[in-house]
Amino acid sequence: MAEQKKVLDPQSNTINISTRKDTRFFMYLSKLFLRKFETIELHALGEAISISSRVSESLSRYGYANMSRINLQTITTQQKEGGRNDKQGQRKKVKLTIIMNRSGDFFNKVNAAGLQQ
């Protein structure tokens, strides 16, 4: 019994970058999001910041998108139960948000690269 592939249809322009996947996955995902949205937001916490910066740099270098804004902030998160009890379970983390705008010739570049719809 063959399973049919689901078509990814993003509902929001936000991509949450994590360390569980590599840069190539998020590059592919970003291009899919840029097909639907003029502007995308790459959000990353902690160690995922390096992946997010590589994705945005690659999107810019290959002409798929342009960086519009970079926002860096420190946020306080609640630690899950069972962790260390420093400061009642609160930890500070760095959050990076990169706003990318689709380039004018995005669709030409994507079609030339062979990204399927």
ZAKOL-535908 format. One record per residue: x, y, z of N, C-alpha, C, O in turn; residue in three letters. Coordinates in nm, 2 decimals. Atoms other than C-alpha are relative to their C-alpha. Example, Ala and Ser with C-alpha at 12.3 -4.5 7.8 and 13.67 -1.06 7.14 Angstrom:
r n_px: 0.09, n_py: -0.12, n_pz: 0.00, ca_px: 1.23, ca_py: -0.45, ca_pz: 0.78, c_px: 0.09, c_py: 0.12, c_pz: 0.00, o_px: 0.19, o_py: 0.12, o_pz: 0.07, residu: ALA
r n_px: -0.09, n_py: -0.11, n_pz: 0.00, ca_px: 1.37, ca_py: -0.11, ca_pz: 0.71, c_px: -0.08, c_py: 0.11, c_pz: 0.08, o_px: -0.03, o_py: 0.22, o_pz: 0.09, residu: SER
END
This chain:
r n_px: 0.08, n_py: -0.12, n_pz: 0.00, ca_px: 0.00, ca_py: 0.00, ca_pz: 0.00, c_px: 0.09, c_py: 0.12, c_pz: 0.00, o_px: 0.16, o_py: 0.15, o_pz: 0.09, residu: MET
r n_px: -0.08, n_py: -0.12, n_pz: 0.02, ca_px: 0.16, ca_py: 0.32, ca_pz: -0.12, c_px: -0.06, c_py: 0.12, c_pz: 0.07, o_px: -0.18, o_py: 0.15, o_pz: 0.05, residu: ALA
r n_px: 0.05, n_py: -0.12, n_pz: -0.07, ca_px: 0.13, ca_py: 0.63, ca_pz: 0.10, c_px: 0.02, c_py: 0.12, c_pz: -0.10, o_px: 0.12, o_py: 0.13, o_pz: -0.17, residu: GLU
r n_px: -0.02, n_py: -0.12, n_pz: 0.08, ca_px: 0.07, ca_py: 0.96, ca_pz: -0.07, c_px: 0.07, c_py: 0.11, c_pz: 0.08, o_px: 0.05, o_py: 0.12, o_pz: 0.20, residu: GLN
r n_px: -0.07, n_py: -0.11, n_pz: -0.06, ca_px: 0.29, ca_py: 1.25, ca_pz: 0.00, c_px: -0.09, c_py: 0.12, c_pz: 0.03, o_px: -0.17, o_py: 0.15, o_pz: -0.05, residu: LYS
r n_px: 0.08, n_py: -0.12, n_pz: -0.03, ca_px: 0.14, ca_py: 1.55, ca_pz: 0.18, c_px: 0.06, c_py: 0.12, c_pz: -0.06, o_px: 0.19, o_py: 0.13, o_pz: -0.06, residu: LYS
r n_px: -0.05, n_py: -0.12, n_pz: 0.05, ca_px: 0.17, ca_py: 1.88, ca_pz: 0.02, c_px: 0.01, c_py: 0.10, c_pz: 0.12, o_px: -0.09, o_py: 0.12, o_pz: 0.19, residu: VAL
r n_px: -0.01, n_py: -0.10, n_pz: -0.11, ca_px: 0.31, ca_py: 2.14, ca_pz: 0.26, c_px: -0.06, c_py: 0.13, c_pz: -0.03, o_px: -0.02, o_py: 0.19, o_pz: -0.13, residu: LEU
r n_px: 0.06, n_py: -0.13, n_pz: 0.03, ca_px: 0.09, ca_py: 2.44, ca_pz: 0.28, c_px: 0.01, c_py: 0.08, c_pz: 0.13, o_px: -0.08, o_py: 0.07, o_pz: 0.22, residu: ASP
r n_px: -0.02, n_py: -0.07, n_pz: -0.13, ca_px: 0.22, ca_py: 2.68, ca_pz: 0.55, c_px: -0.11, c_py: 0.10, c_pz: 0.02, o_px: -0.16, o_py: 0.17, o_pz: -0.07, residu: PRO
r n_px: 0.10, n_py: -0.09, n_pz: -0.04, ca_px: -0.03, ca_py: 2.88, ca_pz: 0.74, c_px: 0.05, c_py: 0.14, c_pz: 0.05, o_px: -0.02, o_py: 0.24, o_pz: 0.06, residu: GLN
r n_px: -0.06, n_py: -0.12, n_pz: -0.05, ca_px: 0.21, ca_py: 3.14, ca_pz: 0.88, c_px: 0.14, c_py: 0.02, c_pz: -0.06, o_px: 0.19, o_py: -0.08, o_pz: -0.12, residu: SER
r n_px: -0.13, n_py: -0.03, n_pz: 0.06, ca_px: 0.53, ca_py: 3.30, ca_pz: 0.76, c_px: 0.12, c_py: -0.02, c_pz: 0.09, o_px: 0.23, o_py: 0.02, o_pz: 0.06, residu: ASN
r n_px: -0.10, n_py: 0.02, n_pz: -0.10, ca_px: 0.73, ca_py: 3.19, ca_pz: 1.07, c_px: 0.06, c_py: -0.14, c_pz: -0.01, o_px: -0.02, o_py: -0.24, o_pz: -0.01, residu: THR
r n_px: -0.07, n_py: 0.13, n_pz: 0.00, ca_px: 0.99, ca_py: 2.91, ca_pz: 1.06, c_px: 0.08, c_py: 0.00, c_pz: 0.13, o_px: 0.16, o_py: 0.08, o_pz: 0.16, residu: ILE
r n_px: -0.08, n_py: 0.02, n_pz: -0.12, ca_px: 1.12, ca_py: 2.79, ca_pz: 1.40, c_px: 0.11, c_py: -0.09, c_pz: -0.02, o_px: 0.09, o_py: -0.21, o_pz: -0.05, residu: ASN
r n_px: -0.12, n_py: 0.07, n_pz: 0.03, ca_px: 1.47, ca_py: 2.68, ca_pz: 1.35, c_px: 0.04, c_py: -0.08, c_pz: 0.13, o_px: 0.04, o_py: -0.02, o_pz: 0.24, residu: ILE
r n_px: -0.05, n_py: 0.08, n_pz: -0.11, ca_px: 1.60, ca_py: 2.39, ca_pz: 1.57, c_px: 0.13, c_py: -0.07, c_pz: -0.04, o_px: 0.17, o_py: -0.07, o_pz: -0.15, residu: SER
r n_px: -0.12, n_py: 0.07, n_pz: 0.02, ca_px: 1.91, ca_py: 2.19, ca_pz: 1.61, c_px: -0.02, c_py: -0.15, c_pz: -0.04, o_px: 0.07, o_py: -0.22, o_pz: -0.07, residu: THR
r n_px: 0.03, n_py: 0.14, n_pz: 0.03, ca_px: 1.73, ca_py: 1.86, ca_pz: 1.53, c_px: 0.01, c_py: -0.02, c_pz: -0.15, o_px: 0.03, o_py: -0.14, o_pz: -0.19, residu: ARG
r n_px: -0.01, n_py: 0.01, n_pz: 0.15, ca_px: 1.75, ca_py: 1.93, ca_pz: 1.15, c_px: 0.12, c_py: 0.08, c_pz: -0.04, o_px: 0.17, o_py: 0.16, o_pz: 0.03, residu: LYS
r n_px: -0.12, n_py: -0.07, n_pz: 0.05, ca_px: 2.04, ca_py: 2.05, ca_pz: 0.94, c_px: -0.04, c_py: 0.12, c_pz: -0.08, o_px: -0.15, o_py: 0.15, o_pz: -0.11, residu: ASP
r n_px: 0.02, n_py: -0.13, n_pz: 0.07, ca_px: 2.09, ca_py: 2.37, ca_pz: 0.74, c_px: -0.07, c_py: -0.03, c_pz: -0.14, o_px: -0.16, o_py: 0.05, o_pz: -0.18, residu: THR
r n_px: 0.06, n_py: 0.03, n_pz: 0.13, ca_px: 1.99, ca_py: 2.20, ca_pz: 0.41, c_px: -0.15, c_py: -0.01, c_pz: 0.01, o_px: -0.23, o_py: 0.03, o_pz: -0.08, residu: ARG
r n_px: 0.15, n_py: 0.01, n_pz: -0.02, ca_px: 1.64, ca_py: 2.11, ca_pz: 0.55, c_px: -0.06, c_py: 0.13, c_pz: 0.01, o_px: -0.17, o_py: 0.16, o_pz: -0.05, residu: PHE
r n_px: 0.07, n_py: -0.13, n_pz: -0.02, ca_px: 1.57, ca_py: 2.46, ca_pz: 0.66, c_px: 0.02, c_py: 0.09, c_pz: -0.13, o_px: -0.07, o_py: 0.18, o_pz: -0.15, residu: PHE
r n_px: -0.01, n_py: -0.07, n_pz: 0.13, ca_px: 1.70, ca_py: 2.60, ca_pz: 0.32, c_px: -0.12, c_py: -0.04, c_pz: -0.09, o_px: -0.19, o_py: 0.05, o_pz: -0.14, residu: MET
r n_px: 0.12, n_py: 0.05, n_pz: 0.08, ca_px: 1.44, ca_py: 2.38, ca_pz: 0.15, c_px: -0.13, c_py: 0.05, c_pz: 0.05, o_px: -0.21, o_py: 0.10, o_pz: -0.03, residu: TYR
r n_px: 0.13, n_py: -0.04, n_pz: -0.06, ca_px: 1.17, ca_py: 2.47, ca_pz: 0.39, c_px: -0.02, c_py: 0.15, c_pz: -0.02, o_px: -0.13, o_py: 0.20, o_pz: -0.05, residu: LEU
r n_px: 0.01, n_py: -0.15, n_pz: 0.03, ca_px: 1.25, ca_py: 2.85, ca_pz: 0.35, c_px: -0.05, c_py: 0.03, c_pz: -0.14, o_px: -0.13, o_py: 0.12, o_pz: -0.16, residu: SER
r n_px: 0.04, n_py: -0.02, n_pz: 0.14, ca_px: 1.22, ca_py: 2.82, ca_pz: -0.02, c_px: -0.15, c_py: -0.03, c_pz: -0.02, o_px: -0.22, o_py: 0.04, o_pz: -0.10, residu: LYS
r n_px: 0.14, n_py: 0.04, n_pz: 0.00, ca_px: 0.88, ca_py: 2.65, ca_pz: 0.02, c_px: -0.09, c_py: 0.11, c_pz: 0.06, o_px: -0.19, o_py: 0.15, o_pz: 0.00, residu: LEU
r n_px: 0.08, n_py: -0.11, n_pz: -0.06, ca_px: 0.76, ca_py: 2.93, ca_pz: 0.25, c_px: 0.01, c_py: 0.12, c_pz: -0.08, o_px: -0.09, o_py: 0.20, o_pz: -0.09, residu: PHE
r n_px: -0.01, n_py: -0.12, n_pz: 0.08, ca_px: 0.89, ca_py: 3.20, ca_pz: 0.02, c_px: -0.08, c_py: -0.01, c_pz: -0.13, o_px: -0.12, o_py: 0.09, o_pz: -0.19, residu: LEU
r n_px: 0.09, n_py: 0.02, n_pz: 0.11, ca_px: 0.68, ca_py: 3.05, ca_pz: -0.26, c_px: -0.14, c_py: 0.06, c_pz: 0.03, o_px: -0.21, o_py: 0.12, o_pz: -0.05, residu: ARG
r n_px: 0.13, n_py: -0.04, n_pz: -0.04, ca_px: 0.37, ca_py: 3.14, ca_pz: -0.06, c_px: 0.00, c_py: 0.14, c_pz: 0.06, o_px: -0.10, o_py: 0.22, o_pz: 0.04, residu: LYS
r n_px: -0.01, n_py: -0.13, n_pz: -0.06, ca_px: 0.48, ca_py: 3.45, ca_pz: 0.14, c_px: 0.11, c_py: 0.09, c_pz: -0.05, o_px: 0.21, o_py: 0.04, o_pz: -0.09, residu: PHE
r n_px: -0.10, n_py: -0.10, n_pz: 0.04, ca_px: 0.66, ca_py: 3.76, ca_pz: 0.04, c_px: 0.11, c_py: 0.02, c_pz: 0.10, o_px: 0.23, o_py: 0.04, o_pz: 0.06, residu: GLU
r n_px: -0.09, n_py: -0.01, n_pz: -0.11, ca_px: 0.83, ca_py: 3.78, ca_pz: 0.38, c_px: -0.01, c_py: -0.12, c_pz: 0.09, o_px: -0.12, o_py: -0.16, o_pz: 0.12, residu: THR
r n_px: 0.00, n_py: 0.11, n_pz: -0.10, ca_px: 0.94, ca_py: 3.50, ca_pz: 0.61, c_px: 0.08, c_py: 0.05, c_pz: 0.12, o_px: 0.17, o_py: 0.14, o_pz: 0.11, residu: ILE
r n_px: -0.08, n_py: -0.03, n_pz: -0.13, ca_px: 1.07, ca_py: 3.51, ca_pz: 0.97, c_px: 0.06, c_py: -0.13, c_pz: 0.04, o_px: 0.00, o_py: -0.23, o_pz: 0.06, residu: GLU
r n_px: -0.08, n_py: 0.11, n_pz: -0.05, ca_px: 1.34, ca_py: 3.28, ca_pz: 1.09, c_px: 0.02, c_py: 0.02, c_pz: 0.15, o_px: 0.09, o_py: 0.12, o_pz: 0.18, residu: LEU
r n_px: -0.01, n_py: -0.02, n_pz: -0.15, ca_px: 1.32, ca_py: 3.23, ca_pz: 1.47, c_px: 0.09, c_py: -0.11, c_pz: 0.05, o_px: 0.08, o_py: -0.23, o_pz: 0.01, residu: HIS
r n_px: -0.09, n_py: 0.10, n_pz: -0.06, ca_px: 1.60, ca_py: 3.05, ca_pz: 1.66, c_px: 0.03, c_py: 0.04, c_pz: 0.14, o_px: 0.05, o_py: 0.15, o_pz: 0.18, residu: ALA
r n_px: -0.04, n_py: -0.02, n_pz: -0.14, ca_px: 1.68, ca_py: 3.00, ca_pz: 2.03, c_px: 0.14, c_py: -0.07, c_pz: 0.02, o_px: 0.16, o_py: -0.18, o_pz: -0.04, residu: LEU
r n_px: -0.12, n_py: 0.07, n_pz: -0.04, ca_px: 2.02, ca_py: 2.92, ca_pz: 2.17, c_px: 0.10, c_py: -0.05, c_pz: -0.11, o_px: 0.14, o_py: 0.03, o_pz: -0.19, residu: GLY
r n_px: -0.09, n_py: 0.06, n_pz: 0.09, ca_px: 2.24, ca_py: 2.69, ca_pz: 1.97, c_px: -0.05, c_py: -0.01, c_pz: -0.15, o_px: 0.03, o_py: -0.02, o_pz: -0.24, residu: GLU
r n_px: 0.05, n_py: 0.00, n_pz: 0.13, ca_px: 2.01, ca_py: 2.70, ca_pz: 1.67, c_px: 0.02, c_py: 0.13, c_pz: -0.08, o_px: -0.01, o_py: 0.14, o_pz: -0.19, residu: ALA
r n_px: -0.03, n_py: -0.13, n_pz: 0.07, ca_px: 2.12, ca_py: 3.06, ca_pz: 1.60, c_px: 0.09, c_py: -0.02, c_pz: -0.11, o_px: 0.08, o_py: 0.05, o_pz: -0.21, residu: ILE
r n_px: -0.10, n_py: 0.01, n_pz: 0.10, ca_px: 2.41, ca_py: 2.94, ca_pz: 1.40, c_px: -0.06, c_py: -0.06, c_pz: -0.13, o_px: -0.02, o_py: -0.02, o_pz: -0.24, residu: SER
r n_px: 0.07, n_py: 0.06, n_pz: 0.12, ca_px: 2.18, ca_py: 2.73, ca_pz: 1.17, c_px: -0.08, c_py: 0.11, c_pz: -0.07, o_px: -0.08, o_py: 0.12, o_pz: -0.19, residu: ILE
r n_px: 0.08, n_py: -0.11, n_pz: 0.05, ca_px: 1.95, ca_py: 3.03, ca_pz: 1.13, c_px: 0.08, c_py: 0.10, c_pz: -0.08, o_px: 0.04, o_py: 0.14, o_pz: -0.18, residu: SER
r n_px: -0.08, n_py: -0.10, n_pz: 0.07, ca_px: 2.23, ca_py: 3.26, ca_pz: 1.03, c_px: 0.06, c_py: -0.06, c_pz: -0.13, o_px: 0.07, o_py: 0.01, o_pz: -0.22, residu: SER
r n_px: -0.05, n_py: 0.07, n_pz: 0.12, ca_px: 2.37, ca_py: 3.00, ca_pz: 0.78, c_px: -0.11, c_py: 0.00, c_pz: -0.10, o_px: -0.09, o_py: 0.02, o_pz: -0.22, residu: ARG
r n_px: 0.11, n_py: 0.00, n_pz: 0.10, ca_px: 2.02, ca_py: 2.97, ca_pz: 0.62, c_px: -0.02, c_py: 0.13, c_pz: -0.06, o_px: -0.04, o_py: 0.15, o_pz: -0.18, residu: VAL
r n_px: 0.03, n_py: -0.13, n_pz: 0.05, ca_px: 1.97, ca_py: 3.34, ca_pz: 0.59, c_px: 0.11, c_py: 0.05, c_pz: -0.09, o_px: 0.09, o_py: 0.11, o_pz: -0.19, residu: SER
r n_px: -0.11, n_py: -0.04, n_pz: 0.08, ca_px: 2.32, ca_py: 3.39, ca_pz: 0.46, c_px: 0.00, c_py: -0.07, c_pz: -0.14, o_px: 0.02, o_py: -0.01, o_pz: -0.24, residu: GLU
r n_px: 0.01, n_py: 0.07, n_pz: 0.13, ca_px: 2.27, ca_py: 3.12, ca_pz: 0.19, c_px: -0.11, c_py: 0.05, c_pz: -0.08, o_px: -0.10, o_py: 0.06, o_pz: -0.21, residu: SER
r n_px: 0.11, n_py: -0.06, n_pz: 0.08, ca_px: 1.93, ca_py: 3.26, ca_pz: 0.09, c_px: 0.04, c_py: 0.13, c_pz: -0.07, o_px: 0.00, o_py: 0.15, o_pz: -0.18, residu: LEU
r n_px: -0.04, n_py: -0.12, n_pz: 0.05, ca_px: 2.09, ca_py: 3.59, ca_pz: 0.04, c_px: 0.11, c_py: -0.02, c_pz: -0.11, o_px: 0.10, o_py: 0.04, o_pz: -0.22, residu: SER
r n_px: -0.11, n_py: 0.02, n_pz: 0.10, ca_px: 2.40, ca_py: 3.46, ca_pz: -0.14, c_px: -0.05, c_py: -0.06, c_pz: -0.13, o_px: 0.00, o_py: -0.02, o_pz: -0.24, residu: ARG
r n_px: 0.06, n_py: 0.05, n_pz: 0.12, ca_px: 2.20, ca_py: 3.26, ca_pz: -0.39, c_px: -0.11, c_py: 0.08, c_pz: -0.07, o_px: -0.16, o_py: 0.04, o_pz: -0.17, residu: TYR
r n_px: 0.10, n_py: -0.09, n_pz: 0.06, ca_px: 1.96, ca_py: 3.54, ca_pz: -0.46, c_px: -0.14, c_py: -0.03, c_pz: 0.02, o_px: -0.23, o_py: 0.02, o_pz: -0.05, residu: GLY
r n_px: 0.14, n_py: 0.04, n_pz: -0.03, ca_px: 1.65, ca_py: 3.38, ca_pz: -0.32, c_px: -0.08, c_py: 0.11, c_pz: 0.08, o_px: -0.20, o_py: 0.13, o_pz: 0.06, residu: TYR
r n_px: 0.07, n_py: -0.10, n_pz: -0.09, ca_px: 1.58, ca_py: 3.65, ca_pz: -0.06, c_px: 0.11, c_py: 0.10, c_pz: 0.05, o_px: 0.23, o_py: 0.08, o_pz: 0.03, residu: ALA
r n_px: -0.08, n_py: -0.11, n_pz: -0.05, ca_px: 1.72, ca_py: 3.97, ca_pz: 0.10, c_px: -0.03, c_py: 0.01, c_pz: 0.15, o_px: -0.15, o_py: 0.01, o_pz: 0.19, residu: ASN
r n_px: 0.02, n_py: -0.03, n_pz: -0.14, ca_px: 1.77, ca_py: 4.03, ca_pz: 0.47, c_px: -0.06, c_py: 0.13, c_pz: 0.02, o_px: -0.01, o_py: 0.23, o_pz: -0.03, residu: MET
r n_px: 0.07, n_py: -0.12, n_pz: -0.02, ca_px: 1.53, ca_py: 4.29, ca_pz: 0.59, c_px: 0.04, c_py: 0.06, c_pz: 0.14, o_px: 0.07, o_py: 0.18, o_pz: 0.16, residu: SER
r n_px: -0.03, n_py: -0.04, n_pz: -0.14, ca_px: 1.59, ca_py: 4.30, ca_pz: 0.97, c_px: 0.05, c_py: -0.12, c_pz: 0.08, o_px: 0.01, o_py: -0.23, o_pz: 0.05, residu: ARG
r n_px: -0.05, n_py: 0.10, n_pz: -0.10, ca_px: 1.78, ca_py: 4.11, ca_pz: 1.24, c_px: -0.03, c_py: 0.06, c_pz: 0.14, o_px: 0.00, o_py: 0.17, o_pz: 0.17, residu: ILE
r n_px: 0.03, n_py: -0.04, n_pz: -0.14, ca_px: 1.65, ca_py: 4.12, ca_pz: 1.60, c_px: 0.06, c_py: -0.10, c_pz: 0.09, o_px: 0.03, o_py: -0.22, o_pz: 0.07, residu: ASN
r n_px: -0.06, n_py: 0.09, n_pz: -0.10, ca_px: 1.84, ca_py: 3.97, ca_pz: 1.89, c_px: -0.05, c_py: 0.05, c_pz: 0.14, o_px: -0.04, o_py: 0.16, o_pz: 0.17, residu: LEU
r n_px: 0.05, n_py: -0.04, n_pz: -0.14, ca_px: 1.69, ca_py: 3.96, ca_pz: 2.24, c_px: 0.02, c_py: -0.12, c_pz: 0.09, o_px: 0.05, o_py: -0.23, o_pz: 0.06, residu: GLN
r n_px: -0.02, n_py: 0.10, n_pz: -0.11, ca_px: 1.73, ca_py: 3.78, ca_pz: 2.57, c_px: -0.14, c_py: -0.02, c_pz: 0.06, o_px: -0.21, o_py: 0.07, o_pz: 0.10, residu: THR
r n_px: 0.13, n_py: 0.03, n_pz: -0.06, ca_px: 1.42, ca_py: 3.60, ca_pz: 2.69, c_px: 0.01, c_py: -0.10, c_pz: 0.12, o_px: 0.12, o_py: -0.16, o_pz: 0.13, residu: ILE
r n_px: 0.00, n_py: 0.09, n_pz: -0.12, ca_px: 1.33, ca_py: 3.41, ca_pz: 3.01, c_px: -0.09, c_py: -0.11, c_pz: -0.03, o_px: -0.21, o_py: -0.09, o_pz: -0.06, residu: THR
r n_px: 0.08, n_py: 0.12, n_pz: 0.02, ca_px: 1.20, ca_py: 3.06, ca_pz: 2.97, c_px: -0.02, c_py: -0.08, c_pz: 0.13, o_px: 0.07, o_py: -0.07, o_pz: 0.22, residu: THR
r n_px: 0.02, n_py: 0.09, n_pz: -0.11, ca_px: 1.05, ca_py: 2.82, ca_pz: 3.22, c_px: 0.06, c_py: -0.13, c_pz: -0.03, o_px: 0.05, o_py: -0.19, o_pz: -0.13, residu: GLN
r n_px: -0.06, n_py: 0.13, n_pz: 0.01, ca_px: 1.25, ca_py: 2.51, ca_pz: 3.28, c_px: -0.10, c_py: -0.11, c_pz: 0.03, o_px: -0.19, o_py: -0.09, o_pz: 0.12, residu: GLN
r n_px: 0.09, n_py: 0.11, n_pz: -0.03, ca_px: 1.07, ca_py: 2.18, ca_pz: 3.27, c_px: 0.03, c_py: -0.06, c_pz: 0.14, o_px: 0.14, o_py: -0.04, o_pz: 0.19, residu: LYS
r n_px: -0.02, n_py: 0.06, n_pz: -0.13, ca_px: 1.01, ca_py: 2.00, ca_pz: 3.60, c_px: 0.11, c_py: -0.11, c_pz: 0.00, o_px: 0.12, o_py: -0.18, o_pz: -0.10, residu: GLU
r n_px: -0.10, n_py: 0.10, n_pz: 0.00, ca_px: 1.29, ca_py: 1.78, ca_pz: 3.71, c_px: 0.14, c_py: 0.05, c_pz: -0.03, o_px: 0.24, o_py: -0.02, o_pz: -0.01, residu: GLY
r n_px: -0.12, n_py: -0.06, n_pz: 0.03, ca_px: 1.56, ca_py: 2.02, ca_pz: 3.61, c_px: 0.06, c_py: 0.06, c_pz: 0.12, o_px: 0.01, o_py: 0.04, o_pz: 0.23, residu: GLY
r n_px: -0.07, n_py: -0.07, n_pz: -0.12, ca_px: 1.80, ca_py: 2.22, ca_pz: 3.83, c_px: -0.10, c_py: 0.11, c_pz: 0.05, o_px: -0.17, o_py: 0.17, o_pz: -0.03, residu: ARG
r n_px: 0.09, n_py: -0.09, n_pz: -0.06, ca_px: 1.62, ca_py: 2.45, ca_pz: 4.06, c_px: 0.06, c_py: 0.14, c_pz: 0.03, o_px: 0.05, o_py: 0.20, o_pz: 0.13, residu: ASN
r n_px: -0.06, n_py: -0.13, n_pz: -0.02, ca_px: 1.82, ca_py: 2.77, ca_pz: 4.01, c_px: -0.11, c_py: 0.10, c_pz: -0.05, o_px: -0.16, o_py: 0.10, o_pz: -0.16, residu: ASP
r n_px: 0.09, n_py: -0.11, n_pz: 0.02, ca_px: 1.60, ca_py: 3.08, ca_pz: 4.03, c_px: -0.14, c_py: -0.05, c_pz: -0.04, o_px: -0.20, o_py: 0.00, o_pz: -0.14, residu: LYS
r n_px: 0.14, n_py: 0.06, n_pz: 0.01, ca_px: 1.27, ca_py: 2.88, ca_pz: 4.05, c_px: -0.03, c_py: -0.05, c_pz: -0.14, o_px: -0.14, o_py: -0.03, o_pz: -0.19, residu: GLN
r n_px: 0.02, n_py: 0.06, n_pz: 0.13, ca_px: 1.32, ca_py: 2.71, ca_pz: 3.71, c_px: 0.00, c_py: 0.09, c_pz: -0.12, o_px: -0.04, o_py: 0.05, o_pz: -0.22, residu: GLY
r n_px: -0.01, n_py: -0.10, n_pz: 0.11, ca_px: 1.38, ca_py: 3.02, ca_pz: 3.50, c_px: 0.14, c_py: 0.00, c_pz: -0.06, o_px: 0.24, o_py: 0.00, o_pz: 0.02, residu: GLN
r n_px: -0.13, n_py: -0.01, n_pz: 0.07, ca_px: 1.66, ca_py: 3.04, ca_pz: 3.24, c_px: -0.01, c_py: 0.11, c_pz: -0.10, o_px: -0.12, o_py: 0.13, o_pz: -0.16, residu: ARG
r n_px: -0.01, n_py: -0.10, n_pz: 0.10, ca_px: 1.77, ca_py: 3.31, ca_pz: 3.01, c_px: 0.06, c_py: -0.06, c_pz: -0.12, o_px: 0.16, o_py: -0.13, o_pz: -0.12, residu: LYS
r n_px: -0.05, n_py: 0.05, n_pz: 0.13, ca_px: 1.82, ca_py: 3.23, ca_pz: 2.64, c_px: 0.00, c_py: 0.12, c_pz: -0.10, o_px: -0.08, o_py: 0.22, o_pz: -0.08, residu: LYS
r n_px: -0.01, n_py: -0.10, n_pz: 0.11, ca_px: 1.91, ca_py: 3.43, ca_pz: 2.34, c_px: -0.09, c_py: -0.04, c_pz: -0.11, o_px: -0.09, o_py: -0.16, o_pz: -0.15, residu: VAL
r n_px: 0.09, n_py: 0.03, n_pz: 0.11, ca_px: 1.65, ca_py: 3.45, ca_pz: 2.06, c_px: 0.04, c_py: 0.09, c_pz: -0.11, o_px: 0.05, o_py: 0.22, o_pz: -0.10, residu: LYS
r n_px: -0.04, n_py: -0.08, n_pz: 0.12, ca_px: 1.74, ca_py: 3.56, ca_pz: 1.71, c_px: -0.12, c_py: -0.01, c_pz: -0.10, o_px: -0.18, o_py: -0.12, o_pz: -0.12, residu: LEU
r n_px: 0.11, n_py: -0.01, n_pz: 0.10, ca_px: 1.47, ca_py: 3.67, ca_pz: 1.46, c_px: 0.06, c_py: 0.07, c_pz: -0.12, o_px: 0.11, o_py: 0.18, o_pz: -0.11, residu: THR
r n_px: -0.05, n_py: -0.06, n_pz: 0.12, ca_px: 1.57, ca_py: 3.73, ca_pz: 1.10, c_px: -0.12, c_py: 0.01, c_pz: -0.10, o_px: -0.18, o_py: -0.09, o_pz: -0.13, residu: ILE
r n_px: 0.11, n_py: -0.02, n_pz: 0.09, ca_px: 1.32, ca_py: 3.88, ca_pz: 0.86, c_px: 0.06, c_py: 0.00, c_pz: -0.14, o_px: 0.16, o_py: 0.08, o_pz: -0.17, residu: ILE
r n_px: -0.05, n_py: 0.02, n_pz: 0.14, ca_px: 1.38, ca_py: 3.78, ca_pz: 0.49, c_px: -0.11, c_py: 0.04, c_pz: -0.09, o_px: -0.23, o_py: 0.00, o_pz: -0.08, residu: MET
r n_px: 0.09, n_py: -0.04, n_pz: 0.10, ca_px: 1.21, ca_py: 3.94, ca_pz: 0.19, c_px: 0.03, c_py: -0.08, c_pz: -0.13, o_px: 0.15, o_py: -0.09, o_pz: -0.16, residu: ASN
r n_px: -0.02, n_py: 0.07, n_pz: 0.12, ca_px: 1.16, ca_py: 3.74, ca_pz: -0.13, c_px: 0.06, c_py: 0.09, c_pz: -0.11, o_px: 0.02, o_py: 0.21, o_pz: -0.12, residu: ARG
r n_px: -0.06, n_py: -0.08, n_pz: 0.11, ca_px: 1.38, ca_py: 3.86, ca_pz: -0.42, c_px: -0.09, c_py: 0.01, c_pz: -0.12, o_px: -0.18, o_py: -0.07, o_pz: -0.13, residu: SER
r n_px: 0.08, n_py: -0.01, n_pz: 0.12, ca_px: 1.23, ca_py: 3.98, ca_pz: -0.74, c_px: 0.01, c_py: -0.11, c_pz: -0.10, o_px: -0.09, o_py: -0.14, o_pz: -0.17, residu: GLY
r n_px: -0.02, n_py: 0.12, n_pz: 0.10, ca_px: 1.37, ca_py: 3.69, ca_pz: -0.95, c_px: 0.00, c_py: -0.13, c_pz: 0.08, o_px: 0.06, o_py: -0.23, o_pz: 0.03, residu: ASP
r n_px: 0.00, n_py: 0.12, n_pz: -0.08, ca_px: 1.30, ca_py: 3.43, ca_pz: -0.68, c_px: -0.06, c_py: -0.12, c_pz: -0.08, o_px: 0.00, o_py: -0.23, o_pz: -0.09, residu: PHE
r n_px: 0.06, n_py: 0.11, n_pz: 0.07, ca_px: 1.07, ca_py: 3.22, ca_pz: -0.90, c_px: 0.08, c_py: -0.05, c_pz: -0.12, o_px: 0.08, o_py: -0.17, o_pz: -0.15, residu: PHE
r n_px: -0.09, n_py: 0.04, n_pz: 0.10, ca_px: 1.31, ca_py: 3.22, ca_pz: -1.19, c_px: 0.12, c_py: -0.08, c_pz: 0.05, o_px: 0.15, o_py: -0.19, o_pz: -0.01, residu: ASN
r n_px: -0.11, n_py: 0.08, n_pz: -0.06, ca_px: 1.60, ca_py: 3.10, ca_pz: -0.97, c_px: -0.05, c_py: -0.13, c_pz: 0.05, o_px: 0.02, o_py: -0.23, o_pz: 0.04, residu: LYS
r n_px: 0.05, n_py: 0.13, n_pz: -0.05, ca_px: 1.38, ca_py: 2.83, ca_pz: -0.80, c_px: -0.03, c_py: -0.09, c_pz: -0.12, o_px: 0.00, o_py: -0.21, o_pz: -0.11, residu: VAL
r n_px: 0.03, n_py: 0.09, n_pz: 0.11, ca_px: 1.26, ca_py: 2.70, ca_pz: -1.13, c_px: 0.12, c_py: -0.05, c_pz: -0.07, o_px: 0.13, o_py: -0.16, o_pz: -0.12, residu: ASN
r n_px: -0.13, n_py: 0.04, n_pz: 0.06, ca_px: 1.61, ca_py: 2.70, ca_pz: -1.27, c_px: 0.07, c_py: -0.11, c_pz: 0.09, o_px: 0.14, o_py: -0.20, o_pz: 0.03, residu: ALA
r n_px: -0.07, n_py: 0.10, n_pz: -0.09, ca_px: 1.73, ca_py: 2.50, ca_pz: -0.96, c_px: -0.08, c_py: -0.13, c_pz: 0.00, o_px: -0.03, o_py: -0.23, o_pz: 0.05, residu: ALA
r n_px: 0.07, n_py: 0.12, n_pz: 0.01, ca_px: 1.45, ca_py: 2.25, ca_pz: -1.01, c_px: -0.08, c_py: -0.03, c_pz: 0.12, o_px: -0.11, o_py: -0.15, o_pz: 0.15, residu: GLY
r n_px: 0.08, n_py: 0.02, n_pz: -0.12, ca_px: 1.25, ca_py: 2.29, ca_pz: -0.68, c_px: -0.14, c_py: -0.03, c_pz: -0.05, o_px: -0.20, o_py: 0.05, o_pz: -0.11, residu: LEU
r n_px: 0.13, n_py: 0.04, n_pz: 0.05, ca_px: 0.93, ca_py: 2.10, ca_pz: -0.74, c_px: -0.11, c_py: 0.07, c_pz: 0.09, o_px: -0.09, o_py: 0.10, o_pz: 0.21, residu: GLN
r n_px: 0.11, n_py: -0.06, n_pz: -0.07, ca_px: 0.59, ca_py: 2.25, ca_pz: -0.64, c_px: -0.07, c_py: -0.11, c_pz: 0.07, o_px: -0.17, o_py: -0.08, o_pz: 0.14, residu: GLN
END
